[in-house]
Amino acid sequence: MTFTDIPDLGAAPSASEVILKFLRTEIVSGRLAEGKPVKQDEMAKLFNVSKIPVREALKQLEAEGFVTFRRNKGAIVASLSEPEIIEIFEVRALLESQAIRLAVPRMSEATFQRAASCCAAFSRETDVSMWAELNWAFHYSLYLDSERPYLLRLIRTVNDRVERYLRLQLTVSGGHDTADHEHQEILRACRESRADDAAALVYDHIMGACQSLRQHVQAVGDSQFP
């Protein structure tokens, strides 16, 4: 007997992986706010599973820094202090400046066209909820040619930790317009094969966003954190 079109069940995501992706997206987007409990019973009911895959997903999220476990309270969405946010932005700046430095010598016209398209999409977007996603698309389009998959995965993970804060930064103090201008400068340096300049621009771009966020937080108080 010959079978065709048999699905590869081994390739399908497990229940815990599906729940993990869902919860990570909800936290990164800010829909699950800092300090909010993530109740295992509710998640199990939502996905029609036992609590075992929910616990597995929460343990992974704890390892990634997205949730913490409190005695008698279970899992809650983790919050970041101002020093922690600054440190993560510093790590971003170091990793991403190195990624673009490695990528510039390998860039092609296709790279520039892809990045220019992302840059234009970010520039003209009026929906603030899309800004962080389009910002990442632009940056990632320039890092791809580094041919460092582990580095890119690490950069993505670090970005996820502060995306909800980046969303805030882009909406205050002209953050979107500043980022748009700086994106164009970065792209120009890449087109002109100025790898060190591109790296310096990326570093300053990220740390400038961090400083803008700090000023906003200090002005309104920690209670205004997303």
Backbone torsions as a table, in degrees:
resi	resn	phi	psi	omega
1	MET	NA	134.7	-179.3
2	THR	-114.1	131.5	179.9
3	PHE	-111.2	142.6	176.5
4	THR	-125.8	158.5	176.9
5	ASP	56.3	37.3	176.8
6	ILE	-80.4	124.3	-179.3
7	PRO	-68.6	145.4	177.0
8	ASP	-87.4	95.3	-177.0
9	LEU	-65.1	-26.3	178.0
10	GLY	-66.5	-24.9	-179.2
11	ALA	-86.6	-15.1	-179.1
12	ALA	-73.5	142.6	179.6
13	PRO	-66.5	144.2	176.9
14	SER	-74.8	167.7	179.2
15	ALA	-59.7	-41.5	-179.1
16	SER	-65.2	-34.9	178.5
17	GLU	-67.3	-40.3	178.7
18	VAL	-64.3	-45.2	179.7
19	ILE	-65.4	-41.5	178.1
20	LEU	-57.7	-48.5	-179.0
21	LYS	-62.9	-41.6	-179.9
22	PHE	-61.8	-50.1	-177.3
23	LEU	-67.3	-39.1	178.8
24	ARG	-61.4	-43.7	179.4
25	THR	-63.1	-42.1	179.8
26	GLU	-63.8	-37.7	-179.9
27	ILE	-72.9	-47.0	-179.5
28	VAL	-59.4	-40.3	-177.9
29	SER	-73.1	-17.4	-177.3
30	GLY	91.7	-2.8	178.6
31	ARG	-67.8	-29.6	168.7
32	LEU	-101.3	106.8	-171.6
33	ALA	-79.8	159.8	176.5
34	GLU	-56.2	137.4	178.0
35	GLY	83.4	-6.6	-179.0
36	LYS	-79.1	135.0	179.2
37	PRO	-72.1	146.3	173.7
38	VAL	-111.5	100.1	-172.0
39	LYS	-83.3	124.8	-177.3
40	GLN	-62.6	-40.1	-179.2
41	ASP	-61.1	-42.8	-179.0
42	GLU	-66.4	-41.5	179.1
43	MET	-65.5	-41.0	179.4
44	ALA	-63.0	-40.5	178.7
45	LYS	-68.3	-41.0	-179.2
46	LEU	-60.1	-41.7	-177.0
47	PHE	-98.3	2.8	178.1
48	ASN	55.9	49.7	179.1
49	VAL	-134.4	172.5	173.1
50	SER	-74.9	175.1	-179.8
51	LYS	-77.5	-10.1	-177.5
52	ILE	-61.4	-53.8	178.9
53	PRO	-65.3	-27.2	176.6
54	VAL	-66.6	-44.9	177.9
55	ARG	-61.8	-40.5	178.5
56	GLU	-61.0	-43.7	179.9
57	ALA	-64.4	-41.9	-178.7
58	LEU	-67.7	-35.5	177.2
59	LYS	-64.3	-39.2	177.1
60	GLN	-67.1	-40.9	178.1
61	LEU	-64.7	-33.8	175.5
62	GLU	-64.7	-42.9	179.0
63	ALA	-62.7	-32.3	-179.7
64	GLU	-84.1	-7.7	177.9
65	GLY	89.3	10.8	-177.1
66	PHE	-87.2	-27.2	177.5
67	VAL	-133.1	159.0	172.6
68	THR	-129.3	153.6	178.0
69	PHE	-103.3	127.8	177.8
70	ARG	-112.0	138.8	-179.6
71	ARG	-59.4	130.4	-179.8
72	ASN	68.0	3.9	178.8
73	LYS	-121.5	-17.8	-178.5
74	GLY	78.3	-150.2	-176.4
75	ALA	-85.8	136.1	173.2
76	ILE	-131.5	154.9	178.4
77	VAL	-66.7	126.9	-175.6
78	ALA	-71.2	147.8	173.1
79	SER	-110.3	159.3	179.1
80	LEU	-117.8	136.3	174.6
81	SER	-78.2	165.2	178.6
82	GLU	-57.9	-45.2	177.2
83	PRO	-60.4	-36.1	178.5
84	GLU	-66.6	-41.3	178.7
85	ILE	-62.4	-44.8	179.4
86	ILE	-59.6	-44.1	-178.9
87	GLU	-62.9	-40.4	179.7
88	ILE	-66.1	-39.9	175.7
89	PHE	-62.8	-37.2	177.3
90	GLU	-63.8	-41.6	177.3
91	VAL	-63.9	-42.8	175.8
92	ARG	-55.2	-48.5	-176.1
93	ALA	-61.0	-41.7	180.0
94	LEU	-66.9	-47.7	-177.3
95	LEU	-67.2	-44.9	-173.6
96	GLU	-75.1	-32.4	176.1
97	SER	-67.1	-35.8	176.9
98	GLN	-69.8	-39.4	179.9
99	ALA	-60.4	-44.7	-177.9
100	ILE	-73.3	-31.0	176.3
101	ARG	-62.1	-40.6	178.2
102	LEU	-71.7	-31.0	-173.6
103	ALA	-79.2	-37.1	-172.3
104	VAL	-51.7	-47.0	-179.1
105	PRO	-63.5	-17.8	-177.4
106	ARG	-102.0	-0.8	-174.9
107	MET	-71.1	146.6	179.4
108	SER	-121.3	175.9	177.1
109	GLU	-61.8	-32.8	177.2
110	ALA	-62.6	-38.4	176.9
111	THR	-60.7	-47.3	-177.3
112	PHE	-64.6	-39.6	178.8
113	GLN	-65.3	-42.3	178.7
114	ARG	-63.3	-45.5	-179.7
115	ALA	-66.3	-39.9	179.2
116	ALA	-63.2	-37.8	178.0
117	SER	-64.9	-42.8	177.7
118	CYS	-65.2	-40.2	179.9
119	CYS	-62.7	-43.9	180.0
120	ALA	-66.0	-39.8	179.5
121	ALA	-63.3	-41.6	177.7
122	PHE	-64.5	-42.0	-176.1
123	SER	-63.1	-40.9	-173.6
124	ARG	-92.7	-8.4	-177.1
125	GLU	-70.0	129.3	178.9
126	THR	-104.2	-11.0	178.7
127	ASP	-83.1	107.0	-175.1
128	VAL	-61.5	-25.3	-179.3
129	SER	-69.0	-14.2	-179.0
130	MET	-97.3	-10.7	-171.4
131	TRP	-62.4	-44.9	-177.8
132	ALA	-64.0	-40.5	179.5
133	GLU	-64.5	-43.7	-179.9
134	LEU	-71.2	-32.8	175.4
135	ASN	-61.4	-45.4	178.4
136	TRP	-63.5	-41.3	-179.3
137	ALA	-58.9	-41.0	178.3
138	PHE	-63.7	-51.2	-178.1
139	HIS	-61.0	-46.6	-177.3
140	TYR	-62.2	-36.1	-179.7
141	SER	-61.3	-28.5	-179.9
142	LEU	-87.9	-22.2	-178.5
143	TYR	-87.2	-19.5	-174.7
144	LEU	-53.9	-40.7	-175.8
145	ASP	-72.2	-2.6	175.3
146	SER	-66.6	-22.4	-179.7
147	GLU	56.1	42.9	177.6
148	ARG	-127.1	79.7	-174.7
149	PRO	-59.6	-37.1	179.0
150	TYR	-66.1	-42.8	178.3
151	LEU	-60.6	-41.8	-179.5
152	LEU	-66.6	-38.6	176.9
153	ARG	-64.5	-40.1	179.0
154	LEU	-64.8	-42.8	177.6
155	ILE	-60.8	-42.7	178.4
156	ARG	-61.4	-43.2	179.7
157	THR	-62.5	-43.7	179.7
158	VAL	-64.9	-40.9	177.7
159	ASN	-61.7	-39.8	179.2
160	ASP	-59.1	-34.5	-177.4
161	ARG	-65.2	-27.9	-175.6
162	VAL	-120.5	11.4	-175.8
163	GLU	-61.2	-38.5	-178.9
164	ARG	-64.4	-29.2	176.8
165	TYR	-78.9	-34.9	177.0
166	LEU	-64.1	-37.7	176.5
167	ARG	-57.3	-42.6	178.2
168	LEU	-65.0	-46.9	-176.4
169	GLN	-60.4	-38.8	-177.7
170	LEU	-67.4	-19.3	-177.3
171	THR	-97.8	-6.8	-177.9
172	VAL	-115.6	155.3	173.1
173	SER	52.7	35.9	179.5
174	GLY	65.6	28.7	-175.5
175	GLY	-58.1	-38.7	-178.4
176	HIS	-67.1	-47.0	-178.7
177	ASP	-64.6	-39.9	178.4
178	THR	-63.2	-45.6	179.7
179	ALA	-62.0	-40.3	179.8
180	ASP	-60.2	-47.4	179.4
181	HIS	-62.0	-43.2	-178.2
182	GLU	-70.0	-33.9	175.2
183	HIS	-59.0	-43.8	-178.8
184	GLN	-65.2	-36.8	177.1
185	GLU	-66.0	-41.2	178.5
186	ILE	-62.6	-45.7	179.9
187	LEU	-62.8	-39.1	178.6
188	ARG	-62.7	-42.3	178.5
189	ALA	-63.6	-37.1	178.1
190	CYS	-66.3	-44.6	179.3
191	ARG	-60.1	-32.7	-177.8
192	GLU	-92.3	10.4	176.3
193	SER	59.1	32.7	178.4
194	ARG	-97.0	79.6	-173.0
195	ALA	-60.8	-46.3	-178.5
196	ASP	-66.1	-38.2	177.6
197	ASP	-65.8	-41.9	179.0
198	ALA	-61.5	-41.8	179.0
199	ALA	-63.1	-43.2	179.5
200	ALA	-65.1	-39.9	179.2
201	LEU	-65.1	-41.6	177.9
202	VAL	-63.3	-44.1	179.3
203	TYR	-59.1	-49.4	-179.4
204	ASP	-65.8	-36.1	178.9
205	HIS	-60.1	-46.8	-177.9
206	ILE	-71.2	-44.7	-179.2
207	MET	-70.7	-28.5	174.4
208	GLY	-66.4	-39.7	176.4
209	ALA	-63.3	-39.4	178.4
210	CYS	-62.2	-45.0	-179.9
211	GLN	-64.2	-40.1	177.9
212	SER	-61.9	-42.6	178.8
213	LEU	-64.2	-43.2	179.3
214	ARG	-59.2	-44.3	-178.9
215	GLN	-62.8	-39.3	179.0
216	HIS	-66.1	-45.9	-178.6
217	VAL	-62.6	-41.6	179.7
218	GLN	-66.6	-30.0	-178.1
219	ALA	-75.6	-37.8	-174.5
220	VAL	-101.6	-16.0	-178.6
221	GLY	96.0	154.7	-177.2
222	ASP	-61.2	-24.4	-177.7
223	SER	-65.4	-15.2	-179.3
224	GLN	-91.8	3.3	176.2
225	PHE	-61.1	147.2	-179.3
226	PRO	-67.2	NA	NA
